[in-house]
Amino acid sequence: MERCPWCEVDDLYRTYHDVEWGSPIHDERKHFEFLLLETMQAGLSWHLILSKRENFRRAFDDFDFHKIAKYGERKLESLLGDAGIIRNKSKISGAVGNAAAFSSVREEFGSFDDYIWSWTGGKPLVNRWKSPEEVPATSELSDRVSKDMKSRGFKFVGSTIVYSHLQAIGIVNDHLRSCFRYAELTARN
């Protein structure tokens, strides 16, 4: 079974690749989970974030954006002291602000899912890459989504992070054509 080469590092990456990466997501809490994890990943390796994922789940109330949006100073201080997560004040504050922005988007659009999938008319964009070198770090779509999210108060949503997010939640299918997941995911659509 052939996979995208980036995931052949270890079992953590392989499992993430085989089960999650690129699978279309329509669950609100899962959307926020990936958004929070991408916020924490900025400038760091995705492997590090995945290895701390359960710590983030515990520390951030199972990614409950309603609770996170209401975090006060005491909770922020607690998070800054939690060695199991990324203890970066800007990222932690950004995650709290993103929870509030996420809730605002839900109020305006009915759900974050409706908002984020509206950028592609509700359908995944399927790329046809043959080699890892072809896969971009950003796109015209991620540039537009990033700009819009920033205008709505989201933090840590530059075009590269947004592109990674779109890949993770299945809006962009960047599995290589030779990868078994490419065939699985394109068959679903």
C-alpha positions as CSV (number, residue, x, y, z in Angstrom):
1,M,0.0,0.0,0.0
2,E,1.5,3.3,-1.1
3,R,1.2,6.4,1.0
4,C,2.3,10.1,0.7
5,P,6.0,10.1,1.6
6,W,5.7,12.7,4.3
7,C,3.8,10.3,6.6
8,E,6.4,7.5,6.5
9,V,8.2,9.0,9.5
10,D,6.4,6.9,12.2
11,D,3.2,5.4,13.3
12,L,1.8,8.7,14.6
13,Y,2.0,10.3,11.2
14,R,0.9,7.2,9.3
15,T,-2.2,6.9,11.4
16,Y,-3.0,10.6,11.0
17,H,-2.5,10.3,7.3
18,D,-4.4,7.0,6.9
19,V,-7.4,8.0,9.0
20,E,-7.8,11.8,9.2
21,W,-5.7,13.9,6.8
22,G,-7.8,15.0,3.8
23,S,-11.1,13.4,5.1
24,P,-13.9,15.9,4.7
25,I,-15.0,17.2,8.2
26,H,-18.4,18.6,8.9
27,D,-18.4,18.4,12.7
28,E,-18.1,21.8,14.5
29,R,-16.0,20.6,17.4
30,K,-13.6,18.8,15.0
31,H,-13.3,22.0,12.9
32,F,-12.4,23.9,16.0
33,E,-10.0,21.2,17.2
34,F,-8.0,21.4,13.9
35,L,-8.1,25.2,14.0
36,L,-6.7,25.3,17.6
37,L,-4.1,22.7,16.7
38,E,-3.1,24.7,13.6
39,T,-2.8,27.8,15.8
40,M,-0.4,26.0,18.1
41,Q,1.6,24.6,15.2
42,A,2.6,28.0,13.7
43,G,6.3,27.8,13.4
44,L,6.6,24.3,14.9
45,S,6.3,20.8,13.5
46,W,3.0,19.2,13.0
47,H,4.5,16.0,14.5
48,L,5.1,17.9,17.8
49,I,1.5,19.1,17.8
50,L,0.1,15.6,17.1
51,S,2.2,14.1,19.8
52,K,0.7,16.6,22.3
53,R,-2.9,16.4,20.9
54,E,-4.4,14.6,23.9
55,N,-2.7,17.1,26.2
56,F,-4.4,19.9,24.2
57,R,-7.7,18.0,24.4
58,R,-7.4,17.9,28.2
59,A,-6.1,21.4,28.7
60,F,-8.7,23.0,26.3
61,D,-11.8,21.3,27.6
62,D,-12.1,18.8,24.8
63,F,-11.9,21.6,22.2
64,D,-15.2,23.1,23.4
65,F,-15.2,26.5,21.7
66,H,-18.1,27.7,23.9
67,K,-16.0,27.2,27.1
68,I,-12.7,28.4,25.5
69,A,-14.2,31.7,24.4
70,K,-15.0,32.4,28.0
71,Y,-11.6,31.6,29.5
72,G,-10.4,34.3,32.0
73,E,-7.0,35.2,33.3
74,R,-6.9,32.3,35.9
75,K,-7.4,29.8,33.1
76,L,-4.9,31.5,30.9
77,E,-2.3,31.4,33.7
78,S,-3.1,27.7,34.2
79,L,-2.5,27.0,30.5
80,L,0.8,28.9,30.5
81,G,1.9,26.6,33.3
82,D,0.9,23.4,31.6
83,A,4.0,21.6,30.4
84,G,1.9,19.2,28.3
85,I,1.0,21.9,25.7
86,I,2.7,24.7,23.9
87,R,3.1,27.4,26.5
88,N,3.2,30.4,24.2
89,K,1.1,33.3,25.6
90,S,0.3,34.7,22.1
91,K,-0.9,31.3,20.8
92,I,-2.9,30.6,23.9
93,S,-4.5,34.0,23.8
94,G,-5.0,33.5,20.0
95,A,-6.8,30.2,20.6
96,V,-9.2,31.9,23.0
97,G,-9.8,34.8,20.6
98,N,-10.3,32.2,17.8
99,A,-13.0,30.5,19.8
100,A,-14.9,33.8,20.1
101,A,-14.4,34.5,16.3
102,F,-15.5,30.9,15.6
103,S,-18.7,31.5,17.5
104,S,-19.3,34.8,15.7
105,V,-18.9,33.0,12.3
106,R,-21.4,30.3,13.5
107,E,-23.9,33.0,14.4
108,E,-23.5,34.7,11.0
109,F,-23.4,31.6,8.8
110,G,-25.3,29.0,10.9
111,S,-22.2,26.9,11.4
112,F,-18.5,27.2,10.8
113,D,-18.9,24.2,8.5
114,D,-21.2,26.2,6.2
115,Y,-18.7,29.1,6.2
116,I,-15.6,27.2,5.5
117,W,-17.1,24.9,2.9
118,S,-18.8,27.8,1.1
119,W,-15.4,28.7,-0.3
120,T,-15.5,25.6,-2.6
121,G,-19.2,25.3,-3.0
122,G,-19.3,22.4,-0.6
123,K,-17.0,20.2,-2.6
124,P,-13.4,19.2,-2.0
125,L,-10.8,20.5,-4.4
126,V,-9.0,17.5,-5.7
127,N,-5.4,18.1,-6.9
128,R,-3.6,15.6,-9.0
129,W,0.0,15.8,-7.7
130,K,2.5,13.1,-8.7
131,S,5.3,14.2,-6.4
132,P,5.7,15.9,-3.0
133,E,7.5,18.8,-4.7
134,E,4.4,19.8,-6.6
135,V,2.3,20.3,-3.4
136,P,2.2,24.0,-2.6
137,A,2.3,25.6,0.8
138,T,-0.3,28.2,-0.1
139,S,-2.8,28.8,-2.8
140,E,-5.0,31.6,-4.2
141,L,-7.8,30.0,-2.1
142,S,-5.8,30.0,1.1
143,D,-4.9,33.6,0.5
144,R,-8.5,34.6,0.2
145,V,-9.7,32.5,3.2
146,S,-6.8,33.8,5.3
147,K,-7.7,37.4,4.5
148,D,-11.3,36.9,5.3
149,M,-10.6,35.0,8.6
150,K,-8.3,37.8,9.7
151,S,-11.0,40.4,9.0
152,R,-13.3,38.4,11.3
153,G,-10.8,38.5,14.2
154,F,-9.0,35.1,13.8
155,K,-5.3,35.0,14.8
156,F,-2.6,32.8,13.5
157,V,-4.4,32.3,10.2
158,G,-1.8,33.2,7.6
159,S,-2.1,31.7,4.2
160,T,0.3,28.7,5.0
161,I,-1.6,27.8,8.1
162,V,-5.0,28.1,6.3
163,Y,-3.7,25.9,3.5
164,S,-2.7,23.3,6.0
165,H,-6.1,23.6,7.6
166,L,-7.9,23.2,4.3
167,Q,-5.8,20.0,3.7
168,A,-6.5,18.6,7.1
169,I,-10.3,19.1,7.0
170,G,-10.6,17.7,3.5
171,I,-11.4,20.9,1.5
172,V,-8.2,20.4,-0.4
173,N,-7.2,16.8,-1.3
174,D,-3.4,16.9,-1.7
175,H,-2.8,13.2,-1.4
176,L,-0.5,12.2,-4.2
177,R,-2.2,10.3,-7.0
178,S,-0.2,7.2,-6.1
179,C,-1.4,7.2,-2.5
180,F,-4.2,4.8,-1.6
181,R,-6.0,7.6,0.2
182,Y,-6.3,9.6,-3.0
183,A,-8.4,6.9,-4.6
184,E,-10.5,6.4,-1.4
185,L,-11.3,10.1,-1.0
186,T,-12.0,10.8,-4.7
187,A,-14.3,7.8,-4.8
188,R,-16.4,9.4,-2.0
189,N,-17.0,12.6,-3.9
